[in-house]
């Protein structure tokens, strides 16, 4: 699974209140990156694009849940790893 898919699955596993907290945190990080760009302290402008996309993903999930199109993913049980001897 790709990093993007894993990150999206992790977001979908969060309850609504935690998603809203993640949204606030991401928007704060986005603001700090914008501020850093004005003071020439940001190493990579791509960080802003990444945060903007993360905000969009969170908002999309919240909107879909509000419309009833998506629900929080059920908790997954940990898969037992097989050892070489089995």
HUNOR-V904293 format. One record per backbone hydrogen bond with DSSP energy under -1.0 kcal/mol. CO is the residue of the C=O (numbers start at 1). NH is the residue of the N-H. E is the energy in kcal/mol with one decimal. If there is no record, write none. Layout:
<<CO:NH:E> <CO:NH:E>>
This chain:
<<2:6:-2.3> <3:7:-2.4> <4:8:-2.2> <5:9:-2.3> <6:10:-2.2> <7:11:-1.9> <8:12:-2.3> <9:13:-1.5> <11:14:-1.0> <12:73:-1.3> <15:19:-2.1> <16:20:-2.2> <17:21:-1.7> <18:22:-2.5> <19:23:-2.4> <20:24:-2.2> <21:25:-2.5> <22:26:-2.6> <23:27:-2.5> <24:28:-2.1> <25:29:-2.3> <26:30:-2.5> <27:31:-2.3> <28:32:-2.3> <29:33:-2.1> <30:34:-2.3> <31:35:-2.6> <32:36:-2.4> <33:37:-2.0> <34:38:-1.5> <35:39:-1.2> <36:41:-3.3> <44:47:-1.5> <46:50:-2.1> <47:51:-2.2> <48:52:-2.4> <49:53:-2.2> <50:54:-2.0> <51:55:-2.4> <52:56:-1.9> <53:57:-2.3> <54:58:-2.2> <55:59:-2.6> <56:60:-2.3> <57:61:-2.2> <58:62:-2.5> <59:63:-2.4> <60:64:-2.5> <61:65:-2.2> <62:66:-2.1> <63:67:-1.8> <64:69:-2.4> <64:70:-1.0> <83:86:-1.4>>
